[in-house]
Amino acid sequence: MRFELITLGTGAALPAQGRSPSAQVLCLEESLYLIDCGEGTQERLRMAGLSFMRIGHVFISHLHGDHYFGLMGLLSTMHLLGRTRELHLYGPPPLKAIIDLQLQASATWLRFPLHFHPVQDEAPMLLLEDEKLTVTSLPLRHRLPTTGFLFRQRPGPRRLRPERIAEIPHYQRASVKDGRDLVRDDGTTVPNAELTTDPAPPAAYAYCSDTAPRADLASWIRGVDLLYHEATFTQHLAARARETMHSTAAQAAALAREAGVGALLLGHFSSRYKDLTPLLAEASAVFANVALSQEGHRYPVARPEGEKFGRD
Amino acid sequence: MRFELITLGTGAALPAQGRSPSAQVLCLEESLYLIDCGEGTQERLRMAGLSFMRIGHVFISHLHGDHYFGLMGLLSTMHLLGRTRELHLYGPPPLKAIIDLQLQASATWLRFPLHFHPVQDEAPMLLLEDEKLTVTSLPLRHRLPTTGFLFRQRPGPRRLRPERIAEIPHYQRASVKDGRDLVRDDGTTVPNAELTTDPAPPAAYAYCSDTAPRADLASWIRGVDLLYHEATFTQHLAARARETMHSTAAQAAALAREAGVGALLLGHFSSRYKDLTPLLAEASAVFANVALSQEGHRYPVARPEGEKFGRD
């Protein structure tokens, strides 16, 4: 099962150092979930070879321009490419009027249904539940109303014990995988637990940008396989981070450690850092399994037990 | 005197073939005038080595996204870079609300004065007159209210005849260049025409995108040194051009010929043309001094008499 993250933009508000503004794509089998959409995202989707048509859901964390100025261009291109498939958009309530005003100004009636879902919760709320995953909002702490997003795979079927498969008739296997006991032709039953083991634990990805440290965040993202967290500054600029309601690399790593996540991916780097190794070094000292996100790179959400994160 | 055009984007609505959406910079000495601002313009300004701070005026032709979706990002970056110098923005009236709504959504109060000048004239109107040039609107014919822009240098001072310079006291030279007669110490006068010749004819640049052919356009741009005109299609797709209110390369060339311009630059190429030579060939058959605009290329507005346009 393919479940991976592609980071399209790793920069902060001011474009510099060749970094693009925030945008990521979460790929689960053939479905793409776009997370934030800074200016130029459509171009980087194209560079990454990702089909716009496979994007069914777009999540916007907040309305600072580096997180959404590419959205109108993407919607416009989807329209011009003849999209008819519906698109679900999740974001702060004012985003709806911003889109409508610009569509109206260009006398554009989108050929596809655009369903807008306002996100403005004080506590995590279920935003989406489809056959593959659930998405929950993660209220963050920033200068504007901001939410992260927690993507959690739906649990798979129970796994048949290989040594017992032969005794389960084909027509009953789906039922046993669903957790039901096996009923034999003679009327006797075999308890499900004798025939199956627990399914693979569903993998989870948490996206946290932009935010100052927030006490309740760790409990919401406990044990996720992959955490993306902004790391705009190093600890040398902790005061600046506090003032702008951002996080340092060390703060991001402290959250990863506290929440017991599998791996931490840093991003949203201030344009002042031409060399990012100080950010990585600072985070590594607190939480070992950490990497810097890079434009266009792919990161598996879940990895085999014990496999180290980092190099792709 | 440096007076040149830099084309940053040559594509039409659908981004493809590596072409960027519409954006140009007109450079007159140290001043930059930005014309249209498709998504990613700020990145291409940076690639062209052009300082955002030298842009004093921005002109938006109409509100199709490929002509303005890069504007918010540019304004935001100017703000983050600490700009305090005022910026003048010319465009269709609804642009004001589009900008205000997005500034409000991000709780941004620009550090620099942004003066918005609505453009919605039925006939050419003077938009700007500064010490270097005048800018006049050129009403076009498109699916949305659209204007082109005519940039005309202010006439320079009269030129002193080299053989007469010696007899003009230094302190009277500015006055003679301004067209006044020379008054000698003994009270006699020398007519200005004996001492000077006409100044270099002021150069002019006309920007016409997007538009179907319009009968009165030729009279408004007569004799300009450089005409940029959209050429979205070839004549094979004349019906499609009519339907979408665009022009073919042949129609752009016919206008250049009728208006007696010095040189014609084509752009706004449909994404269906991977190879642009058919567009160039079609236009060349009608008007010889024509070139295809290319991303990041520079084109002098005025050239020495008889010099051929084209290769840069």
Chai-1 contact restraints between the chains, C-beta under 6 A:
chainA,res_idxA,chainB,res_idxB,connection_type,confidence,min_distance_angstrom,max_distance_angstrom,comment,restraint_id
A,A13,B,L80,contact,1.0,0.0,6.0,A-B,restraint_1
A,L14,B,L80,contact,1.0,0.0,6.0,A-B,restraint_2
A,E39,B,G73,contact,1.0,0.0,6.0,A-B,restraint_3
A,G40,B,G40,contact,1.0,0.0,6.0,A-B,restraint_4
A,L63,B,A105,contact,1.0,0.0,6.0,A-B,restraint_5
A,L63,B,S106,contact,1.0,0.0,6.0,A-B,restraint_6
A,H64,B,S106,contact,1.0,0.0,6.0,A-B,restraint_7
A,G65,B,M72,contact,1.0,0.0,6.0,A-B,restraint_8
A,G65,B,S76,contact,1.0,0.0,6.0,A-B,restraint_9
A,F69,B,M72,contact,1.0,0.0,6.0,A-B,restraint_10
A,F69,B,G73,contact,1.0,0.0,6.0,A-B,restraint_11
A,M72,B,G65,contact,1.0,0.0,6.0,A-B,restraint_12
A,M72,B,F69,contact,1.0,0.0,6.0,A-B,restraint_13
A,G73,B,E39,contact,1.0,0.0,6.0,A-B,restraint_14
A,G73,B,F69,contact,1.0,0.0,6.0,A-B,restraint_15
A,S76,B,G65,contact,1.0,0.0,6.0,A-B,restraint_16
A,L80,B,A13,contact,1.0,0.0,6.0,A-B,restraint_17
A,L80,B,L14,contact,1.0,0.0,6.0,A-B,restraint_18
A,P94,B,A105,contact,1.0,0.0,6.0,A-B,restraint_19
A,I98,B,L101,contact,1.0,0.0,6.0,A-B,restraint_20
A,I98,B,Q102,contact,1.0,0.0,6.0,A-B,restraint_21
A,L101,B,I98,contact,1.0,0.0,6.0,A-B,restraint_22
A,Q102,B,I98,contact,1.0,0.0,6.0,A-B,restraint_23
A,A105,B,L63,contact,1.0,0.0,6.0,A-B,restraint_24
A,A105,B,P94,contact,1.0,0.0,6.0,A-B,restraint_25
A,S106,B,L63,contact,1.0,0.0,6.0,A-B,restraint_26
A,S106,B,H64,contact,1.0,0.0,6.0,A-B,restraint_27
